[in-house]
Amino acid sequence: DVSRQTVDTVVSENVIRNLPLYSRNFLDLAGMAPGVTIRDGGAIDPTKEFAYRTVGIAGRSGTSTRVQVDGIDVTDETVGTTVANFSPDAVHEFQLSQSSLDISTSLTSSGAINIISRSGSNSIHASWFFDYYNQDMGARLDYLGKADLAGYGGNNPPFHRKRTGVTAGGPLVKDRLFWHANWERHYQKEERLFKAPLFPQLNIQQDWPAGIRYTSGRVDWIASDSVRVFYRFNYDWNLATGGSAVSPFQTINWTTTDVVGLNYNTARMTHAYRFGYVNFN
């Protein structure tokens, strides 16, 4: 790129819309970039089990990779990865910078992820999805006797997952005021069995529930040819089970994010202001 010094990978909206993102985690889009390793967040901290991802760049662990959404940093400063998740249907553009970062990126020595959220337009657009998966839809585990060792008699252990979501956007005032909204819900439950022949009192059959909820909304106002203002709200809630069947633990995380943005363009300069509030629990 002869006009910029940044080494990065940009994933456009068209690719995001058509990519079969099995996990529906927005950070898995980083897998489109070379030299990137994506792991479950539980690999670095048990409070990040299931719902979070760790993005390692060029062999690094991923704990110091910065994550920004609409110019606001949502990186977890304590253990790494993020403090907020977003539905991929709410992502307009995804950028992963590996070196020679530009001035808009937070301070980091390992790499950064920048997300731009979707906004509405003069046309009304909407989509809805639903998918379901259970233990009968996957390959059986008995090809190596694993299911028998697990105590399910050659069958896969009980498992089911339901996911649904809706996205819509359009105009409030033509050419001036636009809206966009997104809602998504995941519910998953599996069963884990622990067998200890020498210690039958430890034979345990344990449910393993998990759930994710995303809610986001955005309003854009084109005040003039040179001034554009937007406000975005995002709510992320997730429950995950970790540990083992003998010693399980559950974590519940919820985050609210508010962002106000102002873009002001002149003939010679472009100014971008971002004000944000992130509350992670």
Number of C-alpha atoms within 10 A of each C-alpha: 7 5 5 9 11 15 14 18 16 17 17 13 19 10 12 19 13 8 10 9 13 7 11 17 15 20 23 19 21 23 14 12 17 12 13 17 18 17 16 16 23 17 14 18 14 17 21 26 22 21 22 23 24 24 31 22 24 14 10 15 18 24 21 24 27 27 27 19 20 17 21 22 20 21 22 17 12 11 16 22 27 24 25 27 24 24 22 24 22 27 19 18 18 22 20 28 23 22 16 13 21 12 8 10 18 20 13 12 13 20 26 25 24 22 23 16 22 23 22 20 20 16 11 13 13 13 11 12 10 12 10 12 13 16 15 13 11 9 10 16 17 16 10 10 12 16 17 15 14 18 15 15 13 17 17 22 19 14 18 16 17 15 18 15 19 16 20 19 23 20 20 16 13 11 12 15 20 23 24 24 23 24 21 23 18 18 17 19 16 16 15 17 16 17 17 10 9 8 8 10 9 13 15 14 13 16 16 19 18 22 20 21 21 22 21 22 22 23 22 23 18 16 12 10 9 12 14 18 19 19 18 22 17 23 19 21 20 24 21 22 21 19 12 13 20 15 8 12 14 15 14 15 17 18 17 18 20 18 19 20 18 16 15 15 13 10 6 5 7 10 10 13 11 15 13 17 14 16 13 16 10
